Amino acid sequence: MIYRFFRQKLLIGLLSGTVGFVLLLYLGFVIFFSNHFLFHTHINGIDVSCKTVSDAEKLLSEEVATYKLTINGRKDITDTIYARDINLTYTRNDDISNYMKAQSAFSWISSAFKKTINDTSSCVSYDASSLKSKCKSLAFFQKENISKPKNATIAYLENSGFQIVSEDYGSKPITSNVLSTITSCVDNLQEDVDLEANECYLAPDIISDAPILTNLYEKLSKYSSASLTYTFGDNVEVLDVSVFHDWLKISPKKGTITVKKSKVEEYVKKLAANYNTYGKKRTFKASTGNKVSVSGGTYGWLIDQEKETKQIIKCIKKGVIKDKTPAFTKKASSFGSYDWGKTYVEINLTAQHLWFYKKGKLVIDSDFVSGNVRRGNATPSGVYYVIFRERDAILGERSKQSYRTPVSYWMPFNAGIGMHDATWRSKFGGNIYQTAGSHGCINLPFSSARTIFENIESGTPVICYFDSNYNPSQLEEKDTLKKKNEKSKNETKNKTDD
């Protein structure tokens, strides 16, 4: 019983002593932190834990004296500002003592588990003009270190087509942003700063994932899929993005694509220059065997350049893929120098003789009388086509000519000039046309006109030309050969009949 009593008294005494010690210890720290900064207290990045105001000011003063700001920029460029560069000095003020007054000494225990950060911008002074001047002289502002930002855009790359080209952020600093960022750092004695993180560089207006650019690229993909294939006889012209990529004016800022009309016109003009035959000089081997040339006329290929230009622009915008026939205002039978094909009338104005071929076979050849040279009615050379066929026509009826001449077979090919029968003539060929020719028409024997009329169609090419190398003996030789062939055929036929 007595032992138990003394044990309880001892325990109470010990407990009371411990509590008292802890209380004294706590109060002792309270008294200490009444004029010392709490644990983990920082001012302008300087640890002033357990320091008095005076101690803290001394630390700040020392920090200011050795202060330097490291500035990091793009392209791995770094520069530094030292305290001496801007006449930076420590200035005493009430901020430090106010921070002391603001803290609660009784919270010293909790301060051991948290950080208290205080900043003051009034504890330093510097020469603002020196700071501004120093900023301008930094490496980031040197010409060799500056490059303007470039917007993301769309460009045509060989073998890859149109591609989005990423933006280039460049390295052009914004002077006002750099100055304000550095000023803030110096005011707070911050030791390093990243200019890019503080938006101190000019940025491109358009980046690669901007909706205006991605939408434009999608639209452009449709344009670039267009492919038009032109076939001109043995020649093939393919108009695809490899040809027209530089016809497209791409405006990423506006989000628009324009097909340059002038470029399309230039392309169509080239097609016309290569494949138009209308009115052009043609050189060919005549039925006499001579090489002759003929220019002018109303027959041949003629591309409607304005219409074709509009069609191409429309096809590109719609991404059309197809075999395309150009818009023609005039057409011929085939492509190439001999665009009249294998069915045509060949009129040798020098020889006063013509040949009518149909599908490559001679239907008939005949002498004729052309326009009166002496009276200025010479039949013009050129490549034409039969405009229409008319039975029992009256010549001069549709013109201002004073004459009215009835004919059985009328085949005009050059306005009021055409082929027809001339029953009032008893002779054809030779030099009759020079003094007693027609008003310009090709006067034919009745049977020749009838044969041609019965076998020819509207649109059949008619080639009128002068042959400077013509020799009458050429026709005589051909006529002799013709008669010989006919005789041979008749003999063969007679033998067969027998």
Summary of the structure (lengths in Angstrom):
residues: 498
radius of gyration: 52.0
end to end distance: 171.9
largest distance: 176.8
contacts: 1477
relative contact order: 0.07
helix: 37%
strand: 26%
